[in-house]
Amino acid sequence: MPYTAGPYAGTPGGPGPTGLPGAAPYGQPPRRTTNGLAIGSLVSGIVCCLPPLGLVLGVIALPQIRRRDQAGKGLAVAGIVLSALSCLLLVIGIATGGISTFWGGFKEGMDEAARSKSPFSLRTGQCFTPDGKLQDYATDVTVVDCERPHIGEVTGGFKVTGFDKWPGEDAIDGIAEKRCETVNGGYALDTWAVPADVWLFYYLPSSQSWRLGDRTVICAFASEKKPFRGSVRSDAPLLTGDQESFLKTVNPIETVTYREPEEDPDEDFTANKVWAMEVLGAINTAYAELGQRTWPAEAAPSVAALRKELAAASKQWLKLATAADADAYWEAYDPAWETLPGDLGADARTALDLTGTPPVGPAGEGGSV
């Protein structure tokens, strides 16, 4: 019977067609293993991470392949060639500065990507610039060093509570304005250090994010007109005891004066009287608290002078707050403002190493937050 080529149908491990135990079926070459170092050489040469490693692995692999009759010579040769080229490029890059330029660009790109955040991932003290106009709904902001120009600085945040369902943007806006005013006031006690065109700002959850569980309001100082430089932070940990005490005493006067009703006393007499009484209360409280502390020698005379001014202002604001009607209110209005010290103790601030000059707005007028 003539012999036909094909797999040998003997018992496993028995003699094959060649007469050798365990040999491969007739017509197929013996199976050869691939050298592992050759594979490593090629991979190292391709990825260009450690070109000398690929070169070394390839050189070691070649004699092993010959000695062990393994496959992989082509892989080893390719790894040696690619690694040699990578080494050459590395040397050229170091000599010309190209590696440094590439790494600098790569690092800058990674840093920029890391600084791109959702507004609701911002943290207290971070300065940022929104990707778009400040007043638009923002999905991304870029965190920057506060010494570089930026649009906003985060002062803190809080979670809205007390609602089982979306309460509407107006409701959250009202809560945010009051809460963020307090947060900002504690973050920047030295209000005169805040530029005149930098104001209260906050990010609110949207109706869509609310449904996903978002309840966070982010408070900030921000400028709609132009970027500003430097941090406005001057909270308690950054102040001395005297600085903190002085600012916490006089700041309420500044805050309440900005709450003057929009309606004239002719239109809403009651609201204006309530406001005048609030100003009077802040003046009297400041007068009393400034007198309860022993101030440093260099600041004591200025603080005493401020208390004297506040005592005079208290008498006039009492007349305003107890006016019988709108006409009497108007009569007491200008004298009350004239007696209230507009600088709120600039000399005392300077003596305490605080900002002694109020920020100047675009029109050259003083202003503060």
The 8 nearest C-alpha neighbors of each residue, nearest first, counted from 0:
[[1, 2, 3, 4, 5, 7, 16, 8],
 [0, 2, 3, 4, 5, 16, 7, 25],
 [3, 1, 0, 4, 5, 16, 7, 25],
 [4, 2, 5, 1, 0, 6, 7, 25],
 [5, 3, 2, 25, 6, 26, 7, 24],
 [4, 6, 7, 3, 25, 24, 26, 8],
 [7, 5, 24, 8, 25, 4, 26, 23],
 [6, 8, 24, 9, 5, 15, 16, 25],
 [7, 9, 6, 10, 5, 11, 15, 24],
 [8, 10, 7, 13, 11, 15, 14, 12],
 [11, 9, 13, 12, 8, 14, 7, 15],
 [12, 10, 13, 9, 21, 14, 8, 15],
 [13, 11, 21, 10, 20, 14, 22, 15],
 [12, 14, 10, 11, 20, 21, 15, 9],
 [13, 15, 20, 18, 19, 21, 12, 16],
 [16, 14, 18, 17, 22, 19, 20, 13],
 [15, 17, 18, 25, 7, 14, 24, 19],
 [18, 16, 15, 19, 22, 25, 14, 20],
 [17, 19, 14, 15, 16, 20, 22, 13],
 [20, 18, 14, 17, 22, 15, 21, 16],
 [21, 19, 14, 13, 22, 12, 15, 18],
 [20, 22, 12, 13, 14, 19, 15, 23],
 [23, 21, 19, 20, 15, 24, 17, 14],
 [22, 24, 29, 25, 27, 21, 15, 28],
 [25, 23, 6, 7, 27, 26, 15, 22],
 [24, 26, 27, 16, 23, 6, 5, 7],
 [25, 27, 24, 28, 4, 5, 6, 23],
 [28, 26, 25, 24, 29, 23, 30, 6],
 [29, 27, 30, 26, 23, 25, 24, 31],
 [28, 30, 23, 31, 27, 22, 24, 26],
 [31, 29, 28, 32, 23, 27, 69, 70],
 [32, 30, 69, 70, 29, 33, 68, 28],
 [31, 33, 69, 70, 34, 30, 71, 68],
 [34, 32, 70, 71, 69, 35, 31, 37],
 [33, 35, 37, 71, 36, 69, 70, 64],
 [36, 34, 38, 37, 33, 39, 60, 71],
 [37, 35, 39, 60, 38, 56, 34, 40],
 [38, 36, 75, 40, 35, 39, 34, 60],
 [37, 39, 35, 41, 36, 40, 74, 42],
 [38, 40, 36, 42, 37, 41, 43, 35],
 [41, 39, 53, 78, 37, 57, 56, 43],
 [78, 40, 42, 44, 38, 39, 43, 74],
 [41, 43, 39, 45, 44, 40, 38, 46],
 [44, 42, 53, 40, 41, 45, 46, 39],
 [43, 45, 82, 81, 78, 41, 53, 42],
 [46, 44, 42, 43, 47, 41, 81, 78],
 [45, 47, 48, 43, 44, 42, 49, 50],
 [48, 46, 44, 50, 45, 49, 43, 85],
 [47, 49, 46, 50, 43, 44, 45, 85],
 [50, 48, 52, 51, 47, 43, 53, 44],
 [49, 51, 82, 53, 52, 47, 85, 86],
 [52, 50, 54, 53, 49, 55, 82, 86],
 [51, 53, 55, 50, 54, 49, 56, 43],
 [54, 52, 40, 43, 56, 44, 50, 82],
 [53, 55, 79, 51, 82, 57, 52, 56],
 [56, 54, 52, 58, 57, 53, 51, 59],
 [57, 55, 40, 53, 59, 54, 58, 36],
 [56, 58, 75, 60, 40, 54, 79, 59],
 [57, 59, 55, 60, 56, 61, 54, 79],
 [60, 58, 56, 57, 61, 55, 62, 63],
 [59, 61, 57, 63, 36, 37, 58, 62],
 [62, 60, 64, 63, 59, 58, 72, 57],
 [63, 61, 65, 64, 60, 66, 59, 58],
 [62, 64, 66, 60, 61, 65, 67, 59],
 [63, 65, 69, 61, 62, 67, 68, 66],
 [66, 64, 68, 62, 63, 67, 61, 69],
 [65, 67, 63, 64, 68, 62, 69, 61],
 [68, 66, 69, 64, 65, 63, 62, 34],
 [67, 69, 65, 64, 66, 70, 31, 63],
 [70, 68, 64, 67, 32, 33, 31, 34],
 [69, 71, 33, 32, 72, 31, 34, 64],
 [72, 70, 74, 33, 73, 34, 37, 75],
 [71, 73, 75, 74, 70, 76, 61, 64],
 [74, 72, 76, 71, 75, 77, 37, 70],
 [73, 75, 71, 77, 72, 37, 76, 41],
 [74, 76, 37, 57, 78, 72, 73, 77],
 [75, 77, 79, 73, 78, 74, 72, 80],
 [78, 76, 74, 80, 79, 75, 73, 81],
 [41, 77, 79, 40, 75, 44, 81, 76],
 [80, 78, 54, 76, 82, 57, 77, 81],
 [81, 79, 83, 77, 82, 78, 76, 84],
 [82, 80, 44, 84, 78, 83, 79, 77],
 [81, 83, 44, 50, 85, 79, 54, 84],
 [82, 84, 86, 80, 85, 81, 79, 87],
 [85, 83, 87, 81, 82, 86, 88, 80],
 [86, 84, 82, 88, 87, 83, 50, 89],
 [87, 85, 89, 83, 84, 88, 50, 82],
 [86, 88, 84, 90, 89, 85, 83, 91],
 [89, 87, 91, 85, 90, 86, 92, 84],
 [88, 90, 86, 92, 87, 91, 85, 93],
 [89, 91, 87, 93, 92, 88, 94, 86],
 [92, 90, 88, 94, 89, 93, 95, 87],
 [93, 91, 97, 98, 89, 95, 90, 94],
 [92, 94, 96, 90, 91, 95, 98, 89],
 [93, 95, 91, 92, 96, 90, 97, 89],
 [94, 96, 92, 97, 93, 91, 98, 90],
 [97, 95, 93, 99, 98, 92, 94, 100],
 [96, 98, 92, 100, 99, 95, 101, 93],
 [99, 97, 92, 101, 100, 96, 93, 102],
 [98, 100, 102, 96, 97, 101, 103, 93],
 [101, 99, 97, 103, 98, 102, 104, 96],
 [100, 102, 98, 104, 103, 99, 105, 97],
 [101, 103, 105, 99, 104, 100, 106, 98],
 [104, 102, 100, 106, 101, 105, 99, 107],
 [105, 103, 107, 101, 102, 106, 108, 100],
 [104, 106, 102, 108, 103, 107, 101, 109],
 [107, 105, 109, 103, 108, 104, 102, 110],
 [108, 106, 110, 104, 109, 105, 103, 111],
 [107, 109, 111, 105, 106, 110, 104, 112],
 [108, 110, 106, 112, 111, 107, 113, 105],
 [111, 109, 113, 107, 112, 108, 106, 114],
 [112, 110, 114, 108, 113, 109, 107, 115],
 [111, 113, 109, 115, 114, 110, 108, 116],
 [112, 114, 110, 111, 115, 109, 116, 108],
 [115, 113, 142, 111, 141, 112, 116, 110],
 [116, 114, 141, 112, 113, 140, 142, 111],
 [117, 115, 140, 139, 114, 141, 118, 120],
 [116, 118, 139, 119, 120, 138, 140, 121],
 [119, 117, 120, 121, 140, 139, 116, 138],
 [118, 120, 117, 121, 217, 215, 202, 216],
 [119, 121, 117, 118, 116, 122, 217, 140],
 [122, 120, 119, 118, 125, 123, 117, 153],
 [123, 121, 125, 124, 120, 153, 155, 154],
 [122, 124, 155, 153, 154, 125, 121, 156],
 [123, 125, 153, 154, 122, 152, 126, 232],
 [126, 124, 153, 123, 152, 122, 127, 142],
 [125, 127, 152, 145, 143, 151, 142, 153],
 [128, 126, 142, 151, 141, 143, 149, 150],
 [127, 129, 150, 141, 149, 140, 151, 142],
 [130, 128, 140, 131, 141, 133, 139, 127],
 [131, 129, 140, 139, 128, 137, 132, 141],
 [130, 132, 129, 133, 135, 137, 128, 134],
 [133, 131, 135, 134, 129, 130, 223, 137],
 [132, 134, 135, 129, 223, 131, 137, 136],
 [133, 135, 132, 136, 223, 137, 131, 200],
 [136, 134, 132, 133, 137, 131, 129, 130],
 [137, 135, 134, 138, 133, 132, 202, 131],
 [138, 136, 139, 135, 129, 130, 118, 140],
 [137, 139, 117, 118, 136, 140, 130, 116],
 [140, 138, 117, 116, 137, 130, 118, 129],
 [139, 141, 129, 116, 130, 128, 115, 118],
 [140, 142, 115, 128, 114, 127, 116, 129],
 [141, 143, 127, 114, 126, 115, 140, 128],
 [144, 142, 127, 126, 145, 141, 147, 149],
 [143, 145, 146, 147, 126, 142, 125, 127],
 [144, 146, 229, 126, 147, 230, 143, 228],
 [147, 145, 229, 228, 144, 148, 230, 143],
 [146, 148, 145, 144, 228, 149, 143, 229],
 [149, 147, 228, 227, 226, 146, 150, 145],
 [150, 148, 226, 128, 227, 127, 151, 147],
 [149, 151, 226, 128, 221, 222, 127, 227],
 [152, 150, 221, 127, 220, 126, 149, 128],
 [151, 153, 126, 220, 219, 125, 127, 124],
 [152, 154, 219, 123, 124, 125, 155, 218],
 [155, 153, 219, 123, 218, 183, 186, 124],
 [156, 154, 123, 218, 153, 217, 182, 219],
 [157, 155, 217, 218, 216, 215, 154, 158],
 [156, 158, 216, 215, 159, 217, 155, 218],
 [159, 157, 215, 214, 216, 160, 156, 213],
 [158, 160, 214, 215, 157, 161, 216, 171],
 [161, 159, 162, 158, 214, 163, 157, 215],
 [160, 162, 163, 159, 164, 166, 158, 165],
 [163, 161, 164, 160, 166, 165, 159, 214],
 [162, 164, 161, 165, 166, 160, 209, 210],
 [165, 163, 162, 166, 210, 209, 167, 161],
 [164, 166, 167, 206, 209, 162, 163, 210],
 [167, 165, 164, 170, 162, 168, 171, 169],
 [166, 168, 169, 170, 165, 171, 206, 172],
 [167, 169, 171, 170, 172, 166, 205, 206],
 [170, 168, 172, 171, 167, 173, 166, 174],
 [169, 171, 173, 172, 168, 167, 166, 174],
 [172, 170, 174, 168, 173, 169, 175, 167],
 [171, 173, 169, 175, 170, 174, 168, 176],
 [174, 172, 170, 176, 171, 175, 169, 177],
 [173, 175, 171, 172, 177, 176, 178, 170],
 [176, 174, 172, 178, 173, 177, 179, 171],
 [175, 177, 173, 179, 174, 178, 180, 172],
 [178, 176, 180, 175, 174, 179, 181, 173],
 [177, 179, 175, 181, 180, 176, 174, 182],
 [180, 178, 182, 181, 218, 176, 175, 177],
 [181, 179, 183, 177, 178, 182, 184, 176],
 [180, 182, 184, 179, 178, 183, 185, 177],
 [183, 181, 179, 185, 184, 180, 186, 178],
 [184, 182, 186, 180, 185, 181, 179, 154],
 [183, 185, 181, 182, 187, 186, 188, 180],
 [184, 186, 182, 183, 187, 188, 234, 181],
 [185, 187, 234, 183, 184, 232, 154, 233],
 [188, 186, 233, 232, 189, 184, 234, 185],
 [187, 189, 190, 233, 185, 184, 234, 186],
 [190, 188, 187, 191, 192, 233, 246, 354],
 [189, 191, 192, 188, 193, 187, 368, 367],
 [190, 192, 357, 193, 189, 358, 367, 354],
 [191, 193, 190, 189, 354, 231, 194, 358],
 [192, 194, 191, 190, 231, 195, 197, 367],
 [195, 193, 197, 358, 196, 192, 367, 359],
 [194, 196, 360, 358, 366, 367, 197, 359],
 [195, 197, 194, 222, 198, 360, 224, 223],
 [198, 196, 222, 221, 194, 195, 220, 193],
 [199, 197, 220, 221, 368, 200, 196, 222],
 [198, 200, 220, 219, 221, 180, 201, 197],
 [201, 199, 219, 220, 221, 218, 198, 202],
 [200, 202, 218, 217, 219, 203, 216, 199],
 [201, 203, 217, 216, 218, 204, 200, 118],
 [202, 204, 216, 205, 201, 217, 215, 171],
 [205, 203, 208, 209, 214, 213, 215, 216],
 [204, 206, 208, 207, 209, 203, 168, 213],
 [205, 207, 209, 208, 165, 210, 204, 167],
 [208, 206, 205, 209, 210, 211, 204, 213],
 [209, 207, 211, 205, 213, 210, 206, 204],
 [210, 208, 213, 206, 212, 211, 207, 205],
 [209, 211, 208, 207, 212, 206, 213, 165],
 [212, 210, 208, 209, 213, 207, 206, 214],
 [211, 213, 209, 210, 214, 208, 207, 215],
 [212, 214, 209, 208, 215, 211, 204, 210],
 [215, 213, 158, 159, 204, 209, 212, 216],
 [216, 214, 158, 157, 213, 204, 159, 217],
 [215, 217, 203, 156, 157, 202, 158, 218],
 [216, 218, 156, 202, 201, 155, 215, 119],
 [219, 217, 201, 156, 155, 179, 154, 153],
 [220, 218, 153, 154, 200, 152, 201, 221],
 [219, 221, 199, 152, 198, 151, 200, 197],
 [222, 220, 151, 197, 150, 198, 200, 219],
 [221, 223, 197, 224, 150, 196, 225, 198],
 [222, 224, 225, 133, 221, 150, 197, 196],
 [225, 223, 222, 226, 196, 197, 150, 221],
 [224, 226, 222, 223, 227, 150, 196, 149],
 [227, 225, 150, 149, 148, 222, 228, 224],
 [228, 226, 148, 149, 150, 225, 229, 222],
 [229, 227, 148, 146, 147, 145, 149, 230],
 [230, 228, 146, 145, 231, 227, 147, 148],
 [229, 231, 232, 145, 228, 146, 152, 126],
 [232, 230, 193, 187, 192, 233, 229, 152],
 [231, 233, 187, 230, 186, 234, 124, 188],
 [234, 232, 187, 188, 237, 189, 186, 231],
 [235, 233, 186, 187, 237, 236, 188, 185],
 [234, 236, 238, 237, 243, 233, 239, 185],
 [237, 235, 238, 234, 233, 239, 243, 240],
 [236, 238, 235, 234, 233, 239, 232, 243],
 [239, 237, 235, 236, 242, 243, 240, 234],
 [240, 238, 242, 241, 243, 237, 235, 236],
 [239, 241, 243, 242, 244, 238, 235, 245],
 [242, 240, 244, 239, 243, 245, 294, 351],
 [243, 241, 239, 245, 240, 244, 238, 246],
 [242, 244, 240, 246, 241, 245, 238, 247],
 [243, 245, 241, 247, 242, 246, 240, 248],
 [246, 244, 248, 242, 243, 247, 241, 249],
 [247, 245, 248, 243, 249, 250, 244, 188],
 [248, 246, 244, 250, 245, 249, 243, 251],
 [247, 249, 285, 245, 246, 250, 244, 251],
 [248, 250, 246, 251, 252, 285, 247, 245],
 [251, 249, 253, 252, 246, 247, 248, 254],
 [252, 250, 254, 253, 249, 255, 281, 248],
 [253, 251, 281, 250, 255, 254, 249, 282],
 [252, 254, 250, 251, 256, 255, 257, 249],
 [255, 253, 251, 252, 256, 257, 250, 258],
 [254, 256, 258, 257, 252, 253, 278, 251],
 [255, 257, 258, 253, 254, 259, 252, 278],
 [258, 256, 255, 259, 254, 253, 260, 368],
 [259, 257, 255, 256, 260, 254, 274, 261],
 [258, 260, 257, 256, 274, 261, 271, 255],
 [261, 259, 262, 271, 258, 270, 263, 274],
 [260, 262, 259, 263, 258, 271, 267, 264],
 [261, 263, 260, 266, 267, 264, 265, 271],
 [262, 264, 265, 266, 267, 261, 268, 260],
 [265, 263, 268, 267, 266, 325, 271, 262],
 [264, 266, 263, 325, 267, 268, 262, 326],
 [265, 267, 263, 264, 262, 268, 325, 269],
 [268, 266, 264, 269, 270, 265, 262, 263],
 [267, 269, 264, 271, 270, 265, 325, 266],
 [268, 270, 272, 271, 267, 273, 264, 274],
 [271, 269, 273, 272, 268, 267, 274, 260],
 [270, 272, 274, 268, 273, 269, 264, 275],
 [271, 273, 275, 320, 269, 274, 270, 276],
 [274, 272, 276, 270, 271, 275, 269, 277],
 [273, 275, 277, 271, 276, 272, 270, 259],
 [276, 274, 320, 272, 278, 277, 273, 271],
 [275, 277, 279, 320, 273, 274, 278, 280],
 [278, 276, 274, 280, 279, 275, 281, 273],
 [277, 279, 275, 281, 280, 276, 255, 282],
 [278, 280, 276, 282, 277, 281, 316, 313],
 [279, 281, 277, 283, 278, 282, 284, 276],
 [282, 280, 278, 284, 252, 279, 283, 251],
 [283, 281, 279, 285, 280, 284, 286, 278],
 [282, 284, 286, 280, 285, 281, 279, 287],
 [285, 283, 281, 287, 286, 282, 280, 288],
 [284, 286, 248, 288, 282, 287, 283, 249],
 [287, 285, 283, 306, 284, 289, 288, 309],
 [286, 288, 284, 290, 285, 289, 283, 291],
 [289, 287, 291, 285, 290, 286, 284, 248],
 [288, 290, 286, 291, 287, 285, 292, 248],
 [291, 289, 288, 287, 292, 286, 306, 293],
 [290, 292, 288, 289, 287, 293, 286, 294],
 [293, 291, 290, 289, 294, 288, 244, 241],
 [292, 294, 295, 291, 299, 290, 289, 296],
 [293, 295, 299, 292, 298, 296, 241, 302],
 [296, 294, 298, 297, 299, 293, 241, 351],
 [297, 295, 299, 298, 294, 300, 293, 350],
 [296, 298, 295, 299, 350, 300, 351, 294],
 [297, 299, 350, 295, 296, 347, 301, 300],
 [298, 300, 302, 294, 296, 301, 295, 297],
 [301, 299, 303, 302, 298, 304, 297, 296],
 [302, 300, 347, 304, 303, 298, 299, 346],
 [301, 303, 305, 299, 304, 300, 347, 298],
 [302, 304, 300, 306, 301, 305, 299, 307],
 [305, 303, 301, 307, 302, 306, 300, 308],
 [306, 304, 302, 308, 307, 303, 344, 309],
 [307, 305, 309, 303, 308, 286, 304, 310],
 [306, 308, 304, 310, 305, 309, 303, 311],
 [309, 307, 305, 311, 306, 310, 312, 304],
 [308, 310, 312, 306, 311, 307, 313, 286],
 [311, 309, 313, 307, 308, 312, 306, 314],
 [310, 312, 308, 309, 313, 314, 338, 307],
 [313, 311, 338, 309, 339, 315, 310, 314],
 [312, 314, 310, 316, 311, 315, 309, 317],
 [315, 313, 317, 312, 311, 316, 318, 310],
 [314, 316, 335, 318, 312, 317, 313, 319],
 [317, 315, 319, 313, 335, 318, 314, 279],
 [316, 318, 320, 314, 315, 319, 313, 321],
 [319, 317, 315, 321, 316, 320, 322, 331],
 [318, 320, 316, 331, 322, 317, 321, 328],
 [319, 321, 275, 276, 317, 272, 318, 322],
 [322, 320, 318, 319, 317, 323, 272, 276],
 [323, 321, 328, 319, 327, 324, 320, 318],
 [324, 322, 327, 321, 325, 328, 326, 320],
 [323, 325, 327, 326, 322, 328, 268, 264],
 [324, 326, 328, 327, 264, 265, 329, 268],
 [327, 325, 329, 328, 324, 330, 323, 265],
 [328, 326, 330, 322, 324, 325, 329, 323],
 [327, 329, 325, 322, 331, 326, 330, 319],
 [330, 328, 332, 326, 331, 327, 325, 333],
 [329, 331, 327, 328, 332, 326, 333, 334],
 [330, 332, 319, 328, 329, 334, 333, 335],
 [331, 333, 329, 335, 330, 334, 328, 319],
 [334, 332, 336, 335, 331, 337, 330, 329],
 [335, 333, 337, 336, 332, 331, 338, 315],
 [334, 336, 315, 316, 332, 333, 337, 338],
 [337, 335, 333, 339, 338, 334, 332, 312],
 [338, 336, 334, 335, 339, 333, 340, 312],
 [337, 339, 312, 336, 335, 340, 334, 311],
 [338, 340, 312, 336, 337, 341, 335, 309],
 [341, 339, 343, 342, 338, 308, 309, 344],
 [340, 342, 343, 339, 344, 337, 336, 338],
 [341, 343, 345, 344, 340, 357, 356, 355],
 [344, 342, 340, 341, 345, 249, 305, 339],
 [343, 345, 347, 346, 342, 305, 348, 302],
 [344, 346, 355, 348, 342, 347, 343, 349],
 [347, 345, 349, 348, 344, 301, 350, 355],
 [346, 348, 301, 350, 344, 349, 345, 298],
 [349, 347, 353, 345, 351, 355, 346, 350],
 [348, 350, 355, 352, 346, 351, 353, 347],
 [351, 349, 298, 347, 352, 348, 297, 346],
 [350, 352, 348, 349, 353, 347, 242, 298],
 [353, 351, 349, 350, 348, 354, 242, 355],
 [354, 352, 348, 349, 351, 355, 189, 242],
 [353, 355, 356, 191, 192, 348, 349, 352],
 [356, 354, 349, 345, 348, 353, 357, 346],
 [357, 355, 354, 358, 345, 191, 342, 192],
 [356, 358, 191, 365, 366, 359, 367, 355],
 [359, 357, 195, 194, 366, 365, 191, 367],
 [358, 360, 365, 364, 363, 195, 366, 357],
 [359, 361, 195, 363, 364, 362, 365, 366],
 [362, 360, 363, 359, 364, 196, 195, 365],
 [363, 361, 360, 364, 359, 365, 366, 195],
 [364, 362, 360, 359, 361, 365, 358, 366],
 [365, 363, 360, 359, 362, 366, 361, 358],
 [366, 364, 359, 358, 357, 360, 363, 367],
 [365, 367, 195, 358, 359, 357, 360, 364],
 [368, 366, 195, 191, 358, 190, 357, 193],
 [367, 190, 198, 193, 195, 366, 197, 191]]
